[in-house]
Amino acid sequence: MKKTTESKFQTVISRNTFYFFNPKFEENYEGYINSLKETLLNVKNRVETEGLKREIFEELISEKENGLRALLALSGFSNEYLKRLTTIIRIVNYPELNKLVYKEKWYNEKSPENIKEWSDSTILKLIKENEHFRKGIVNIFFEGASIPFLAETIPLFELKKLSISKLKFEIPELIDSLIRYKEKGSYSGKKGNNPEIIVEGILDKLDISFETGDLTELIDNAPDNKRTMDFIIPNKQNPLIIIESSFLATTSSGQGDKSKTEISIDALIKEHYPKATFIGFVDGIGWYVRKGDLKRMVTAYEDVFTFHKDELKRFEELLKEKIK
């Protein structure tokens, strides 16, 4: 017998579980959480009795199964951020940073321009097998915030997590970690944290009007392929410059699809808005380590900029030339 809409509606209302959970999974995961807690309590006791020593944390990440996770939990530094930072260290050649992490003792890649991000298992394996890499990781948590290159590269919200006071289990710093854990989502979602706000600021400074949204001709002629544009200068009726921004701090399987989409949009713009210049802001380590996708992505634009200060200055000059 076919159920009525009301009957199906009432099933969801009257038999709602509110929050699904698997008791077996919960039990197993609680064991993992308890393991991290006990591990950190043991570290805390050692720091209190022996003093703050790097060797304590080197042993933690090399000998304990979840030692690195415990160190990250203590500092509030995420596993993904540590992976990004490991990639950046392999890419750049900054003497003070190289010395801090003993880079020459574990880095032997011949072509850093073709670098690929390491997996969790690769990092953990190197921590256990290479004492210099292990010492370098610990040094990041002890002294990373004092390295000028990292201070200029890592957002302050994340840099503050690399505090030696956290490793001492000082209460104010532990509270700081709790707050940063809690506010991470809000921090990431704030408009002011979007790189597009930099472009908007430049346009405002130069008193250049712009709009965002769908282009009229694409709505009418290519409704299945249209997409919302980040900046349309000066307006949708008569666009002179169309800007798309893609800043990726992480890698994703969707980057290939994104590059294909931008190429199709470029073709549509050339067809329906031949006077408009289509440019892109493409930046972030997510693009750096996916160079195949990056090469396809940049072919969609007549010019490409990053959020580097020199590139922003070049963008200003382009605006002055095209608009003013």
C-alpha positions in Angstrom: 0.0 0.0 0.0 1.4 3.4 -1.0 2.0 5.7 1.9 0.6 9.1 2.0 2.7 12.2 2.3 1.3 12.8 5.8 2.1 9.2 6.8 5.7 9.6 5.7 5.9 13.0 7.3 4.7 11.6 10.6 7.2 8.7 10.4 10.1 11.2 10.4 8.5 13.2 13.2 7.5 10.4 15.5 10.4 8.1 15.0 13.2 10.8 14.9 16.4 9.7 16.6 17.6 13.3 16.9 21.2 12.3 17.0 22.5 9.1 15.4 25.4 7.3 17.0 26.9 3.9 16.8 27.6 2.6 20.3 30.5 0.4 19.2 32.2 3.2 17.3 31.6 5.6 20.3 33.2 3.1 22.6 36.3 2.6 20.4 36.7 6.3 19.8 36.4 7.1 23.5 39.3 4.7 24.0 41.4 6.8 21.5 40.5 10.1 23.2 41.4 8.6 26.6 44.7 7.4 25.2 45.6 10.9 24.1 44.6 12.3 27.5 46.7 9.8 29.4 49.6 10.4 27.1 49.5 14.2 27.7 49.1 13.7 31.4 52.3 11.6 31.4 54.1 14.3 29.4 52.8 16.9 31.9 54.2 15.0 34.8 57.6 14.6 33.1 57.8 18.3 32.3 56.9 19.2 35.9 59.6 16.8 37.4 62.3 17.1 34.7 61.7 20.6 33.4 60.9 21.5 29.8 63.2 19.5 27.6 62.9 18.9 23.9 63.9 15.3 24.4 60.6 14.6 26.2 58.6 15.7 23.1 61.0 13.9 20.7 60.3 10.7 22.6 56.6 11.4 22.6 56.3 11.7 18.8 58.7 8.8 18.1 57.7 6.2 20.7 54.0 6.8 21.3 51.5 5.5 18.7 49.5 8.7 18.9 52.4 10.9 20.1 52.2 13.4 17.2 48.4 13.7 17.6 48.9 14.4 21.3 51.4 17.2 20.6 49.1 18.7 18.1 46.2 18.5 20.5 48.3 20.3 23.2 49.3 23.1 20.9 46.0 23.4 18.9 48.0 23.1 15.6 46.0 20.9 13.2 47.4 17.9 11.4 46.5 19.5 8.0 48.4 22.7 8.9 51.4 20.7 9.9 51.3 18.9 6.5 51.1 22.3 4.7 54.0 23.6 6.8 56.1 20.5 6.0 55.5 21.1 2.3 56.5 24.8 2.6 59.7 24.0 4.4 60.6 21.6 1.6 59.8 24.3 -1.0 61.6 27.4 0.4 65.3 27.9 1.0 65.4 30.1 4.1 68.7 29.6 6.0 67.4 30.2 9.6 64.4 27.9 9.0 66.6 25.3 7.3 68.9 25.3 10.4 66.0 25.0 12.8 64.6 21.9 11.2 67.9 20.3 10.1 66.7 20.3 6.6 69.9 19.1 5.0 69.7 16.0 7.1 66.4 14.7 5.7 65.7 16.6 2.5 67.1 15.1 -0.7 64.5 16.0 -3.4 66.2 17.1 -6.6 63.3 19.1 -8.1 61.5 21.1 -5.5 59.4 22.8 -8.2 57.7 19.4 -8.8 57.1 18.8 -5.1 54.1 16.8 -3.9 52.5 16.8 -0.5 53.5 14.0 1.9 50.9 11.8 3.4 50.4 11.3 7.1 52.1 7.9 6.9 55.2 9.3 5.2 55.6 12.0 7.9 55.1 9.5 10.7 57.6 7.1 9.1 60.2 9.8 8.8 59.6 10.9 12.4 60.4 7.4 13.6 63.3 6.7 11.2 65.1 10.1 11.0 66.1 11.7 14.3 66.9 15.0 12.6 63.5 15.3 11.0 62.0 14.4 14.4 64.1 17.1 16.2 63.1 19.6 13.5 59.4 19.0 14.1 59.8 19.5 17.8 61.9 22.6 17.2 59.0 24.1 15.2 56.8 23.9 18.3 59.6 25.3 20.5 60.9 28.1 18.3 58.8 28.3 15.1 57.1 31.5 16.1 60.5 33.3 16.3 61.5 32.6 12.7 60.8 35.7 10.6 59.8 33.7 7.5 57.1 31.8 9.4 55.9 34.9 11.2 55.4 36.5 7.8 53.9 33.4 6.2 51.6 31.8 8.8 48.5 33.7 9.8 48.8 35.1 13.4 45.8 33.0 14.5 47.8 29.8 13.7 51.3 31.2 14.6 50.1 31.8 18.2 49.7 28.1 18.6 53.4 27.6 18.3 54.0 28.8 21.8 56.6 27.3 24.2 54.2 28.1 27.0 51.7 25.6 25.7 54.4 22.9 26.0 54.8 23.9 29.7 51.0 23.2 30.2 50.5 26.7 31.5 46.8 27.2 32.2 46.4 30.5 30.3 47.9 28.9 27.2 45.7 25.8 27.5 42.7 28.1 27.7 44.0 29.9 24.6 44.1 26.5 22.8 40.5 25.8 23.8 39.4 29.2 22.5 41.2 28.7 19.2 39.7 25.3 18.8 36.2 26.7 19.4 36.6 29.7 17.2 38.4 28.1 14.3 35.3 27.7 12.2 34.1 31.2 12.9 37.6 32.6 12.1 37.7 30.7 8.8 34.3 31.9 7.8 34.7 35.6 8.5 34.5 37.8 5.4 37.6 39.7 6.5 39.6 36.4 6.3 38.8 36.0 2.6 41.6 37.0 0.2 38.9 38.6 -2.1 38.6 41.4 0.5 42.1 42.6 -0.6 40.9 42.9 -4.2 37.8 44.8 -3.0 40.0 47.1 -1.0 42.1 48.0 -4.0 39.0 48.7 -6.1 37.7 50.9 -3.3 40.9 52.8 -3.0 41.0 53.5 -6.7 37.3 54.4 -6.6 36.4 51.8 -9.2 32.9 50.5 -9.2 32.2 46.8 -9.5 29.4 44.2 -9.2 29.3 40.5 -8.4 27.0 37.8 -9.7 25.9 36.3 -13.0 26.5 37.9 -16.3 23.2 38.6 -18.2 24.3 37.1 -21.5 25.5 33.9 -19.9 22.2 33.5 -18.1 20.3 33.8 -21.4 22.6 31.9 -23.6 24.4 29.4 -21.4 22.3 28.8 -18.3 23.9 25.4 -17.6 27.5 26.7 -17.7 27.2 30.1 -16.2 28.7 30.8 -12.8 28.8 33.6 -10.3 31.7 36.0 -10.9 33.6 37.5 -8.0 34.2 40.9 -9.6 32.6 42.5 -12.7 34.1 45.9 -13.5 32.5 48.3 -13.8 29.1 46.6 -14.1 27.3 43.6 -15.6 25.9 45.6 -18.6 29.3 46.7 -19.8 32.1 44.6 -18.3 35.6 45.7 -19.0 37.3 43.3 -16.5 36.0 40.1 -15.1 37.8 38.6 -12.1 37.6 35.2 -10.5 39.6 34.3 -7.3 40.7 30.9 -6.3 42.9 30.7 -3.1 43.5 27.1 -2.0 45.3 26.4 1.2 44.6 22.6 0.8 44.6 20.2 -2.1 41.3 18.6 -3.3 40.2 16.2 -6.0 37.9 18.9 -7.4 40.8 21.1 -8.6 40.8 19.4 -12.0 37.1 20.1 -12.4 37.5 23.7 -11.3 40.2 24.3 -14.0 37.9 22.7 -16.7 35.0 24.9 -15.6 37.1 28.1 -15.8 38.3 27.2 -19.3 34.7 26.8 -20.4 33.7 30.1 -18.8 36.6 31.8 -20.6 35.2 30.6 -24.0 31.8 31.9 -23.1 33.1 35.3 -22.1 35.1 35.6 -25.3 32.0 34.8 -27.3 29.5 37.0 -25.5 31.8 39.8 -24.0 34.7 40.1 -26.5 35.7 43.5 -25.1 36.1 42.1 -21.5 39.4 41.0 -20.0 39.1 37.8 -18.0 41.7 37.6 -15.2 42.2 35.3 -12.3 43.7 35.5 -8.8 45.1 32.0 -8.3 47.2 31.5 -5.2 47.8 29.2 -2.2 49.9 26.1 -1.6 47.0 23.9 -2.8 47.7 25.1 -6.3 51.5 25.0 -5.8 51.5 21.2 -5.2 49.0 20.4 -8.0 50.9 21.8 -10.9 49.0 19.8 -13.6 45.7 21.3 -12.5 47.4 24.7 -12.1 48.6 24.7 -15.7 45.1 24.0 -17.0 43.7 26.6 -14.6 45.9 29.5 -15.8 45.1 28.9 -19.5 41.5 30.1 -18.8 42.7 33.7 -18.0 44.3 36.4 -20.0 46.4 37.3 -17.0 46.9 35.8 -13.6 47.8 37.4 -10.2 48.6 36.1 -6.7 48.1 38.0 -3.4 51.9 38.7 -3.2 52.5 42.4 -2.6 54.3 42.8 -5.9 51.5 41.2 -7.7 48.9 43.4 -6.0 50.9 46.4 -7.2 50.9 45.0 -10.7 47.1 44.5 -10.5 46.7 48.2 -9.5 48.7 49.2 -12.5 46.5 47.1 -14.8 43.3 48.7 -13.3 44.7 52.2 -13.9 45.6 51.3 -17.5 42.3 49.7 -18.3 39.9 51.8 -16.3 41.4 55.2 -15.5 
